[in-house]
Amino acid sequence: MTDPKNPFEQMMKMGQDWAKAVSPSMESFTPAGFEKMMPTMSADLMEQFMGKTYNPGGLDAKTRLLLTLTGLTIQGAQAEAQIRLTVRHLIEAGATQQEIAETIAQAAMFGGVPAMTKAMELATSVLDGEKEGDS
């Protein structure tokens, strides 16, 4: 291979060029912008779809979301938007900051300290944002 560029970089550039050709507005698209469009479900709605409404003997929505956060952390905390969205939903479902932090810390045993650190940074950014919005 005579081209010194990384094949992954080339693939990403081709995808970005295609997206710009299809819709010029995609040039300024950021995943964070898309994330802001996703509303946080109410606790009642989460319980209905993810909790005990249809499965009375099963897990509640908060527990399911804590498990989701564990999985996202173990995967290396690469899905940043999904982690932030899950933390937002956890707050709405009644999870405490302590429960969120303990869940991420526990995941370090399986995903490693770098994954835990990244997930904790993402969760903290959401939690700090919630504090600012409450004032």
C-alpha positions in Angstrom: 0.0 0.0 0.0 1.6 3.2 -1.1 -0.9 5.6 0.5 0.3 6.5 4.0 -3.2 7.3 5.2 -4.9 5.0 7.7 -7.6 2.9 5.9 -10.1 3.8 8.7 -9.5 7.5 8.1 -10.1 7.0 4.4 -13.3 5.2 5.0 -14.5 7.9 7.4 -13.7 10.6 4.9 -15.5 8.8 2.2 -18.6 8.5 4.4 -18.4 12.2 5.4 -18.0 13.3 1.8 -21.0 11.1 0.8 -23.1 12.6 3.6 -22.2 16.2 2.5 -23.1 15.3 -1.1 -26.5 14.0 -0.1 -27.3 16.8 2.3 -25.0 19.9 2.6 -26.4 20.5 6.1 -24.7 17.3 7.3 -21.4 19.1 7.1 -22.1 20.7 10.5 -23.8 17.6 12.0 -22.5 16.5 15.4 -23.7 13.5 17.5 -24.1 15.9 20.4 -26.7 17.9 18.5 -28.6 14.7 17.8 -28.4 13.8 21.4 -30.1 17.0 22.4 -33.1 16.2 20.3 -33.8 13.0 22.3 -36.1 13.9 25.2 -35.9 12.3 28.6 -38.9 10.0 29.2 -40.9 10.6 32.3 -40.5 8.1 35.2 -44.1 6.8 34.6 -43.5 6.2 30.9 -40.2 4.4 31.6 -41.8 2.2 34.2 -44.6 1.4 31.7 -42.3 0.3 28.9 -39.2 -0.9 30.8 -40.5 -1.6 34.2 -43.1 -3.7 36.0 -46.2 -2.6 34.3 -46.2 -5.4 31.8 -44.1 -7.7 33.9 -45.1 -7.2 37.6 -42.6 -9.7 38.9 -39.7 -8.3 36.9 -37.2 -5.6 37.2 -38.1 -2.0 37.6 -37.0 0.7 35.1 -34.3 2.1 37.4 -32.7 -1.4 37.8 -32.9 -2.0 34.0 -31.2 1.4 33.3 -28.5 0.7 35.9 -27.8 -2.6 34.1 -27.7 -0.7 30.8 -25.2 1.7 32.2 -23.1 -1.3 33.4 -23.1 -2.8 29.9 -22.2 0.5 28.2 -19.3 1.0 30.6 -18.0 -2.5 30.2 -18.0 -2.0 26.4 -15.3 0.7 27.0 -17.7 3.7 27.4 -17.4 4.4 23.7 -21.1 5.1 23.2 -20.9 8.6 24.8 -24.4 9.8 23.7 -26.0 6.6 25.0 -24.3 6.9 28.4 -25.3 10.5 28.8 -28.9 9.6 27.8 -29.0 6.6 30.2 -27.8 8.8 33.0 -30.5 11.4 32.2 -33.1 8.6 32.3 -31.7 7.2 35.5 -32.0 10.6 37.2 -35.6 10.7 36.1 -36.2 7.2 37.3 -35.1 8.1 40.7 -31.5 6.9 40.8 -29.1 8.8 43.1 -25.7 10.1 42.2 -24.3 7.4 44.6 -26.1 4.6 42.8 -24.9 5.8 39.4 -21.3 6.2 40.6 -21.3 2.7 42.2 -22.7 1.1 39.1 -19.9 2.6 37.0 -17.3 1.7 39.5 -18.5 -1.9 39.7 -18.2 -2.1 35.9 -14.5 -1.3 36.2 -13.9 -4.9 37.3 -15.0 -6.2 33.9 -14.4 -3.2 31.6 -11.2 -1.8 33.1 -10.3 1.5 34.8 -10.0 3.5 31.6 -13.6 2.6 30.7 -14.8 3.4 34.2 -13.0 6.8 34.1 -14.5 7.7 30.8 -18.0 6.6 31.9 -17.6 8.6 35.1 -16.6 11.7 33.2 -19.7 11.4 31.0 -22.0 10.8 33.9 -20.5 13.7 35.8 -21.1 16.0 32.9 -24.8 15.1 33.0 -25.0 15.3 36.8 -23.3 18.7 36.8 -25.7 19.9 34.1 -28.6 18.8 36.2 -27.4 20.7 39.2 -27.0 23.9 37.1 -30.5 23.5 35.7 -31.9 23.1 39.2 -30.6 26.4 40.5 
